[in-house]
C-alpha cells in the first residue's frame, strides 16, 4: 500500500495480515522489554534508597514520586522511539511517515477483510439453508403425492358409498327381501296366526293388506301379536331361502307377545319344519309354561331333543 508523503520507491502493496502479525509479535517483545526495564528501575531505586540510608540521608516522598514520573516519561519516550525505529525497519517506511495514518489504513484493511470473511460465511450459511429447504421441499412433494393418492381412493370409496346409499340402502334391501319372500311369508303367516284377516304383500311400505277388501295396512295399524306373527313369518321365510348357510334356527322367546292359540299354531309349524327339513331349532324362553309346552310338542324326538336349564347364581 503506498504511503502518502513518502517519495521513496516502496512496495506496490502491503500484506496486511503479515504486517498485523509482525506488529503483534513486536508488541509482545516490547512488553517483555518494558517489564525488564521496570525491574531494573525497581532495583536501581532500591540501591539508591539503600545508599541514602547508609549515608543517613532521609528520603523525600515527593521527590521520589517526581523522579519516578520523570523516569517513566523517559522510558515511554525511549520505547516509543524504539517502536518507531523497528516499525520503519519492518515496513520500510520513511522517517517522516505518519504512523497514525498508517495504523488507520491497516485498521481499514482489517475491517474490509473481516467483512469479506463475514460475507463468505453468510454465503456458506445460505447454501446450507438452501440445501435444507430443498430437502424439505422434496419431503413435502412426497407427502403431497401420498395425499393425492389417498384423495383418489377416498373419492372412489365415496362413489361406492353413494351407490350403496342410493341403490343398495337398507330400505332398498328390505324392499327386495319383502318382494322375494312375501309369498312364502304369507303362507307361514296364515298358518301361525288366526284369524286370517291379513295377507303379506310385496310392498315394504304397506306389508299387509286386508283379505276382505285388499286395503293396504301398515304395521303400526295392527296389534302387537299380529306384528310379532308378521316378523316371525318374514324371519322363517328368509331362513327357508338359505341354501349354503348353517342349517339352524335361533329363537329367543318368539311367542312372548302372541296369544295362546296362535302360540300353539306356531309350535305346530316348528314341529313340522323340523320333521320335513334339515333345520335344527334352538328355542330359548324364560316362561316355564312355554318351556313345558315346547317339551310336550317336541319330546317325541327322544334322544335328539335336549333340554338345557340355565340359572343365575
C-alpha positions, 0 to 999 in steps of 0.5 A: 500500500503506498504511503502518502508523503513518502517519495521513496520507491516502496512496495506496490502493496502491503500484506496486511495480515503479515504486517498485523502479525509482525506488529503483534509479535513486536508488541509482545517483545516490547512488553517483555522489554518494558517489564525488564526495564521496570525491574531494573528501575525497581532495583536501581531505586532500591540501591539508591534508597539503600545508599541514602540510608547508609549515608543517613540521608532521609528520603523525600516522598515527593521527590521520589514520586517526581523522579519516578514520573520523570523516569517513566516519561523517559522510558515511554519516550525511549520505547516509543522511539524504539517502536518507531525505529523497528516499525520503519525497519519492518515496513520500510517506511520513511522517517517522516511517515505518519504512523497514525495514518498508517495504523488507520489504513491497516485498521481499514484493511482489517475491517474490509477483510473481516467483512469479506470473511463475514460475507463468505460465511453468510454465503456458506450459511445460505447454501446450507439453508438452501440445501435444507429447504430443498430437502424439505421441499422434496419431503413435502412433494412426497407427502403431497403425492401420498395425499393425492393418492389417498384423495383418489381412493377416498373419492372412489370409496365415496362413489361406492358409498353413494351407490350403496346409499342410493341403490343398495340402502337398507330400505332398498334391501328390505324392499327386495327381501319383502318382494322375494319372500312375501309369498312364502311369508304369507303362507307361514303367516296364515298358518301361525296366526288366526284369524286370517284377516291379513295377507303379506304383500310385496310392498315394504311400505304397506306389508299387509293388506286386508283379505276382505277388501285388499286395503293396504295396512301398515304395521303400526295399524295392527296389534302387537301379536299380529306384528310379532306373527308378521316378523316371525313369518318374514324371519322363517321365510328368509331362513327357508331361502338359505341354501349354503348357510348353517342349517339352524334356527335361533329363537329367543322367546318368539311367542312372548307377545302372541296369544295362546292359540296362535302360540300353539299354531306356531309350535305346530309349524316348528314341529313340522319344519323340523320333521320335513327339513334339515333345520335344527331349532334352538328355542330359548324362553324364560316362561316355564309354561312355554318351556313345558309346552315346547317339551310336550310338542317336541319330546317325541324326538327322544334322544335328539331333543335336549333340554338345557336349564340355565340359572343365575347364581 
